[in-house]
């Protein structure tokens, strides 16, 4: 039998190199090559290929019902998972260190066990005594959850095979699990891939729902890159800033539910508390009277979500204008500033601009363009956007405002929270609400609504002579 040889495997992309190098030739990452045991070559004249097994081919027509769901009792988690956990599925939960991944999963499986299901929590980082102390602090000590501490995948599978398979199995974390079949340290690409495959195979065969905790890199990606994400059915990211008490669970891949669905939690002394109405929470402390703020009616997955966008436009004191963005794409902000200058003649690009999404939320949909533009214009003119008004719409490079999807759902959420009016793209229709719609066709209409004159040739020119500023 041929002996395995040693090779150097990139921990960023999984490429195999015959010798060590500082840079991976495949992905260009630096200092990611780690020596691992490589499988022996299978080619050559001595290799014999057996006859393949014939398997049946099936059509698309089927009478199979939707797989049953295992409801955990944590409604925000069940929402992101697609309505509950599917038997035999594998979910990967990633997030920054200390954001609350272990706390969330401990609450989820404890709630599931309290509802009559069998749940097992295996930790490769903490001892059972530490988990019990955390459970006592969170008030979960009465749950019949089974705890274990192990890092060998063979030990884990041998322990689980000695009894009836659990309904839910948590592995915290997959980077600490290793298999004896590979001569490589835990956390390497080979160990991650092999250990995950063994655990997923067990889950598919037994009907157990597998929850894997994954560490993230400094770029925010799950460590062990896509090699692990391709093996699971759903990938969930637990996001949040330590300065904010809010945590957001977001689905970026889900074979049994909607992607980009979110669940909102609040970090408290007794663990994570669910937030059933995040719009009211994000808008709870706003006065609505200061210029430079606008309420954006957004959609996260299937959930409408209202959030405040804050902007500050100030004269620059440097040679070039500064830009600072939190919670939004900085490239999108630069585009909106250029459109406001070129199509509405505001002269805003020469100013320092600061933009923030309140509450620590990250907004990515294009429909936030109009709300950001409204906040910028409001800060520039000092004219506040009405406190009972929501804004949404996408801005094109021509300055036109395009329709946003699910506009009726956005407006109904705004009406439910007491808003009276909405600045929306022209052509938006809504039934069943008393909102006053203010349609805008382009950014010049938006500027007119917010107190600026509608003049295509309007342009603010500032001349500095002898230390004095003259406006023309």
N, C-alpha and C positions, 0 to 999 in steps of 0.2 A: 504494500500500500504506500502510495506516494506521501511524503511528509509535507506538511504545510510550510510555506515560506513566509518570511517577514517582508512587509511592505509598509509604505507610509501613506496613510489615508487622510484626506482633507476633511476636517471636522465641520466645514461650511457647506461643501457640496458632495462629499463622499467619493471624490475621484482618487484613484489609486496611483501612487508614484513609486518607481523603483528605488529612489533614494531621496534623502531629505533635501528640501530647498526652503528658502525663506518665503517664497511666494508660490501659490498654487497656480499651475498653468491653465487650469480649466476656468476657475471663477475669479482669479486675481486676488484672493484674500491672502493676507500676510500672517505668518506664524500660526498656521492652522494644521500643519502636517504632523500627525502622531503615528508612531510605529505600532502596527497591529499585525496579527497573524493573518496572512492572506490565504485564500483557498488555493490548492494546487491546480495547475492547468489541467483541463479535461480533454484537450485535443490530443492528436497523435494517432498513429496507426493501431496502437494496442487498445484503444477505446472502442468498445462495442455498443452499438445502439440497438435497443430492443424495439419490438413492434409496439406502436402506440395503442392506447385503449380507445375504442369507439364509444362516443357519448351521444346521447339523443339530442336533436335540435327541436326547439319548441317555437310556437308562434306567439304573437302578441296578445291574442284573445285569452282572457283568464277570468276565472270567477273567484280568485283569491280575495279575501277581505283585508282591509287595512290592519296591520299588526296592532295588537292590544298595547295599551300604554300602562306603565307603572307610575302612578301619581305619587310624588314624594310628599305633597302637602305644603311645600314652599312654592307658592304660586308664581313668583317672579322667575324662579329657576325652571319650573315646568313650562312657562310661557316661552322662554328662550329655547328649551329643548324641543319645542314643537307640540306641547300639550302633555308631556310626560316622557318617561324613559321607555325606549323600545327594547324588548327582550333580545338578547344576543348582540346588541349594538355596543360600540366602543366610542367614548367621548374623551377628548383631550382638552383640559382646562389649563390655560397659560396666564401668566401675569407677573408683574414686577415683584421682587422680594418684599414681603411685609404688607402686600395689598390686601390679604385676607383670603387667599385661595383655600388653605387648610381649614380656616374657620367656616367658610361657606360650605364646603363639602361635609364637614363634621355636622353642621346643622341639617344639611339635606339628608344624609343617610340616617341620622338619629331620628328625624321626623318620619322617614320611610319605615324604620324599624318600629317606631311607636304605633304605626298604623297597621301592624301585623306582618310586615315583610321581614325577611332575613337579610341583614346587611353586614358586611365585613369590611373593616377599615384596617389596611395594612400600611404601616409607615416605615420607611427606610431611613428617616431622619430623626424621629422622636421615639422615645420609649413609651410603652402603654401608660406608665405612671404620669408622664407629662400630658398625654392626651386626656386622661381622667381629670387632671387638675383643670385643664381648659374646659372640659365638659361641665364640671362642677360650677365654674365661674359663669357659664352660659346657661345654667339651669337645665342641663340635659342628662344629668346623672341617672335619671329614672328610665332612660331609653334602653331597650335590650340589644344595643349595638355590640358587636363582637370586635375586639381590638387585637392587633398583632403587630409584631415588629420583626421584619425580615428583609433581606436584600437579595437572596438567591432565588431565581425564578423557579428552579427545581424544588426548593423547599416550599415555596408558596403553592405550587400546583399539587405537591404531595399532600399538603395540609388540607387543601380544598377538596381533593378527590376522596378523602376519608369520610365525607358526610354528604348530605344532599347539597347541591349547588346553591349558593346564595342568590337572592334576587338582584342585589347590587353589590359590586366589589370596587373599593377605592384603593388605588396604588399611589402613595405619596412619598416620593415622586419617582417618575420613571427613570430619571437620570441616576438614581442610586441603585437600580436593579441591574443585576448582572447574571450571566449564564456561564456554567462550567464548560460549555462547548467551545468557547472562544478564549484565547489567551490574550486578553486586552483588558485594560482598566475600565471600571464602570464610567458611563457617560460618553464613551466614544461612539462613533457612528455605528460600528459593527455591533457593539453591545446593545445600543438603543434599538436598532432594527430587529435584532434577533429576539431580545426580550419582549419587545412589543408584539412581534409576530406570534410568539408562544402564548402570550396572555390573550391576544385577540382570538387565536385559534381555540383556546379554552372557552372564551365567552361565546363564540359562535356555536360550539358543540354542545354547551350546557344550557344556553339560554340566559346566562348571567349578563346583566348590564355592567360594563366595565367603564369606570371613571379613572382616567389617568391625569395626574398633576404633572405639568411640564414647566421647567424653568425657562426664562427668556434671556436673550442676549442683551448687550447694551444698546443694540439697535431696536429692541422691542420685539424681535422675532423669537419664536419658540426654539430653544436650543436643540440641535440635532436635526436641523432645518426641516425640509419638506419630506425627508425620509420617514418621519413619524407621522406627519399630517396626512400622507397618502394612505396610511394603513388604518385610519380610524374613520368612523362615520360622521363625526361632528367635531368641530374645533371651536371652542369658546374662549374668548379673552376676557379676563377680569381686569378692568381698568379703573384707575382712580389716582388722585394726587394725595399725598400724605397731608397736605395743608387743607384739604377739603374732607368732609365727613361722608361725602357721597361716593358710592362705588357702582360701576356699571358693568354688567355681564352682557357681552355682545357675541352673537353667533356670526362667524365669518365663513363657516362651512357647515351644512346640515343636510344630510340625505333624507331626513324624516321631518323636516320643517323649513320655515322661512329663514333665509340668511338676512343678516343685518338686523335681526330682532334683538331687542335689548330688554334687560331687567334692571331695575334701579334698587339699590340698597343703601341704607344709612348705617355707618359704623357707630356703634354705641358701646358702653361699658359691658353690656351683656351679650355682645356679638353683633351680628348683622340684622338690622330690622328692615323688613320689606317696605317699599314705597309704592303703594298702589296708584297714586296720582302724582307722578313726578312733575307735571306742568305746574300744579299749585305749589309744589315745594320749591321749584326753581324761581318762581315769581313771587314767593311769599313776602319778601322784604324789599320789594321795589316801590319807590314813591311815584314814578312815572312823570315827575315834574322837571327833572334835570335834562338839559339838552344833551344830545349825543347818545341817546339810548333808543332802541327800537325792539319790539317783541316780535320774534320770528316764529311763525307757525310751521313747524317742520314735521317730517315723518321719519320715524326710526323703525324699520321693519314694517310691522302692521300697526304700530302704535303712533297716534298723533302726539306731538310733544311741543310745548311752547317754552321758549327760552329767550332770555334777554341778551341782545348784542349791544355792547358798549363801545363807543368810539370817542377818541379825543384827537382833535386837530389843533396844533399849536405852531406858532412861528418857529422856524428852525434857527438855531444858533451856531450851526456848523456849515461847512462848505457844501455838504450834500444833505438832503432830507433823510431823517431816520424813519425806519419802519419797525414796529414791534407787534407781533401777532400771537395770541394765545387762544387755542381752540379752533382755529380756522387755517386754511391754506394760505401761506404768505404770497404764493404766486397768484392766487385768485384775487387777493387784495390789490396787488400791483395792477392787474388787469382792470379792476373796477375803477381805480384811481385814474388810469389812462382814459377810460371811456368817459368818465365824468368831466375830464379836462377837454377831450377832443369833441365830444358830442353835446355837452352842456356848457362848456366854457367857464368852469368854476375856478380854475387856477389852484386846485387843491394839491396837485402832485408836488409842488414846491414846498409844502408844509411838512412838519413832522406829524406822523400819523401813528396812533396806537389803537389797536382793536382787540377786544377781549370778549369771549363767550362766557357768560356768568355761570357759576356753579361747577366749573371744571369740566363741562361737557365738551366733546369734540364734534363739530359739525362738518359734514363732508358733502352734503347734497347741494347741487347748483341753485336750488330754489332760495338759498340764503343770500343770494346776490343783492336782491332788492332791499332786504332788511339791513344789510351792511351799508348799502348806499344811502339809505334813509338815515342811519345813525351818523354817517360821515357828514351829510349835508346839514343835519341838525346841529352837530358840533361846530361846523363852519359858520353857520348863521346865528347860532345861539337861540334858535327857535325850537322848542321841544316838540317831539312827536306826541300827539295826544295819548294820554295814558291808557285810554280804552280802545286803542287801535292796534291791530296786528298787521304784519307785512310779510309777503312772500312773493317770489317770482324770480325767474332767471334772466340775467342781462346778457345780451349778445354783444359782440364787438361793434356792431353798427349802432348800438345804443337802444335797440328795441328790447322790449320786455316780453319774454315768452311765457306761455302757460306752464304751470307746474302740475304734476300729476297728483291725483287724489285731492284736488282743491276743496271739494265739498266736505271731506273728512276733516281737513284742517280747520275749515270755518266752523264746523259744528263743535269742535273741541274749544275753539275760542269763544263761541256763544255760551257754552256750558260753564266757562270760567268767568262770565260776566262782561266780556268785551262787547263794544257797541258798533265798531266800524272796522274796516279792513282795507288796506291799500293792496290791490291785487292786479294781476295782468288783465288787460282788456280781453273780454270774452269769457271770463270766469263766471260760472253760474252756480247758484246754490238754492236749494229748496228747503223749507222747514225752519229757517232761522230769520231773525229780525235784524241781522247785521246790515249796516249801511255800507255798501261797496263803493270804493273809490277807484275806478279802473284807470290804469296808466298804460299808454302804448309805448312810451320810450322814457328815457331818463329825464328829458326836459319836462314831461308831465309830472314826474316825481318832484323835481325841483320847484315847479309851480305850486304844487300842493303844500310843500314845506316852506313857502314864503318867498321863493326866488322868482324873478320875472322870467317869463317865457320869451327868450330872445336868442335865436340861433347864433347871432353874431356877438352876443354878450361875452366879454372877456375882461378879466381883471388884470390891469397892468399897473405895476408899482415902479415908480422911478425914485431913486435915492439921490438926492443932491444936497451936499453940505450937511449931511446928518439928518435931513428932514425927509419924511415920506409923503409924496403927493400921489393921490389916487385919481386915476382918470377912468 
